[in-house]
Amino acid sequence: MSEQKLLREYEVDERIEGFVLLKDIEARVTNQGKPYLTVTVADRSMEIKGNKWDATQAEIEALKAGDVVALTAIRQVYQDKPQLKILAIRPTQLGEPNDPADYMVAAPMKTKDMEEEVNALLFQIVNPTWSRVVRFLLNKYHDEFYKFPAAKSNHHAFAGGLAFHSLSIARLAQSVAKQYPQLDPSLLLAGAILHDLGKVLELSGPIATRYTVPGNLIGHIVLVDEQIVLAANELKLDLFSEDMVILRHVVLAHHGQLDYGSPVLPLMIEANVLHQLDEIDANIQSFTSALNETEPGTFSNKQWALDNRSVYKPSEK
């Protein structure tokens, strides 16, 4: 892939010409009945929305989310957010860049390194029931666990984000368990690794990520609980043993509140701690993403994942 400026490097009113990943596309009609396209494109630096006015039927049919496209556009600002006025957009041709991986943000750790660290953590889950369930499900969804994002557009919304987020929480769990000996470190580690595994069924994958039908209708918390139940049946474990019930509870309660999607409130100390660690890691990643797109000495755009706050990036010393 030939070198080109990253999307984040373009100034307002500057003309952009290059290749980007088409993450989302939707054909719409103006009030005057004219067709246009609203799209989201991305590279390794950021993603940005834009409109292509007076779109032709040929353009609509030729473009597909998840493909690399050739883009000509003007960078603009709309409601304090970056936006593109798209002059031209087309599929790539023979000999042009076409690998979506070249334009995707990825986890700051290599897959091999994450896998080695997770495998080492598995030996610290000393409860045999929890260990068997975790190993079974990681084996079943191995590739997806290390490739999928942890969200479509919020925290850890990048390739490998699911494993990176889960590993970050597992590290936090180890530290907290050392500080508070009343906690069961095995239960915390099992919960950290399993809590978001339902994302491999809720989301379509790392490229042009969408919610699946089960993701929209059921959600990742119930989906992962179902997988835990199926694993227990496959392993011939007693589904209503205390070990199985409390493992399921820790995972089911990890959003912390009924309004946030947890079917139950955290009623065990480990469940409550896992919820709080999940919040910490998600918030830190959301702050990090916002600050990466903010100039020193200024405020970011409003961040939906942070209750619509604009966060401040201190001036560089």
Buried (B, 14 or more C-beta within 10 A) or exposed (E): EEEBEBBEEBEEEEEBEBBBBBBBBEBEEEEEEEBBBBBBBBBBBBBBBBBBEEBEEEBBEEBEBBBBBBBBBBBBEEEEEBBBBBBEBEBBEEEEBBEBEEBBBBBEBEBEEBBEBBEEBBEBBEBEBBBBBBBBBBEBBEEBBBBBBBBBEBBBBBBBBBBBBBBBBBBBBBEBBEEEEEBBBBBBBBBBBBBBBBBBBBBBBBBBBBBBEBBEEBBBBBBBBBBBBEBBEEEEBEEEEEBBEBBBBBBBBBBBEEEEBBEEBBEBBBBBBBBBBBBBBBEEBBBEBBBEBBEEEEBBBBBEBBEEBBBBBEEEE
